[in-house]
Structures are given as C-alpha cells and as structure tokens.
Amino acid sequence: MKGTSRIMIIAIDGPSGAGKSTVAKLVSKKLGFEYIDTGAMYRALAYKACKNNVEINEKNSEKLVNNTNIDYFNNSIYLDGDNVDNYIRDENISKAASKISALENVRIKMVTLQRNIAKNKSVILDGRDIGTHVFPNANYKFFITASVEERAKRRYNQLKSENFNVDYDNILADIFKRDENDTNREISPLRIADDAIIIDTTDMKIEDVVNYIINFIGGNTCYIK
Ligand code: DC
C-alpha cells in the first residue's frame, strides 16, 4: 500500500454501468468513509446546461462553470444549493454529461472541486479518471468493468425499476457511444491506471465485488474518517 498518512483514498474507475457507484457506496458504508460520486458532478452541470438551453461547447463552458456551484455531501449532489439527485439520471442527462465531461474548463473545475471535497478525510471516489488524474497517489485503485451487454442489461433493469420508459437496444447503443466518448476524449480519457486492480464483474454479484475489495484492503482501516 502506498503512502504513510492516516488518510485513505480509494479510487474506483471504470466504464458506464459497471456498478461502480453501487459498489463504492457499499464499501464506503462498511469502512465508514465518505463516498463521492464524481459522475454526479458532471451530470449536475449537464442538467443545468440542458435546463437553461445552453449549448454544450467549449465557448459556453467557461461562463457556465464560473457561475455554477456544485457540491457533494451525504451521498447527495447539490447544484447551486439545491439537491438535484432526482433530476440527473435520465438518458438525456447521461448523454449531455458525457459531452460536457470532455470540455477542458469543466474538467479543471471538477477536479479542483473533487480534491477539495476529499481534503483531510478518508474517502472513496468513483469516476473515470480518479486513479489516473484526480488522485494518482490513491492508496488503492480499482478498475471495475463488465461486458457491454451486461452493463446495458443492468442499466435497463435499474431504469425500469425506477419507472422510466426504456428500450434495451437504445441503452446498449448509448453505452457504446458513451464508452467511445469517455475513452477517446483528449483530456483525461477513461483508462486503466498502471497500478489498478481490475475487477471484471460480468459474472459477479455486487456483494462479491464489495467483499473482494474489503478483503483486498484487509485490516488497513484505522484511518481518519
Ligand atoms: O459515472 P456516470 O455515468 O454518472 O458519469 C457521467 C458522465 O461523466 C460519463 O459520461 C463520464 C463522465 N465522468 C468523467 O468524465 N469523469 C469522472 N470522474 C466521472 C464521470
């Protein structure tokens, strides 16, 4: 394990729909660490752009990020002071978030925010660039993935259970597209950190993934919470 401080940073990266946030939330509960859903931060900004009919491009992004306040605490995302948990999960926002997260101004602002939120405490963060860019010295890095079909199936079941009107083929196509955007963008693309532990969850249950991570970290849990 890296580092000697009593603060522990756990990075969980991976593609859309791999179950990162479910796993990260459960691990955070078991360890008593704070959880930060960095995707929710990009989603919140995308939601604001969509709500205000702001076209998502580099030119508009400077004003947008400078006039926006985003915070994440107690497992909730706040946009300009309002809890927007219930507005950021639909497929339009997923597409807009993928687009907005490729913009330089946006990434600079989000990474700064993420580092500030995580200051002086043990945290578990999930995203795309946590282990490669936001916290390259994280104590533990996991890359959670699954086949694209399995990820589409999970997203479909999740959205259906939340009463969204969804079509599996559209979700599959969206996940392909998002993988392509997230992997091929110029700034901080999705990639596996050299020192990350890869977990392919295609045939794994959530609790098995959580137990694997907890066992991997072992007894190193006497950290500042
Ligand atoms: O994890 P998610 O699906 O909620 O993320 C929404 C979008 O934000 C996704 O297209 C990838 C992007 N994202 C990112 O670029 N970097 C992160 N650290 C987290 C998410």
Residues whose N, C-alpha, C, O or C-beta is under 5 A from the ligand:
A	BS01	DC	S16 T38 G39 A40 Y42 S94 A97 S98 S101 D126 G127 R128 D129 D182
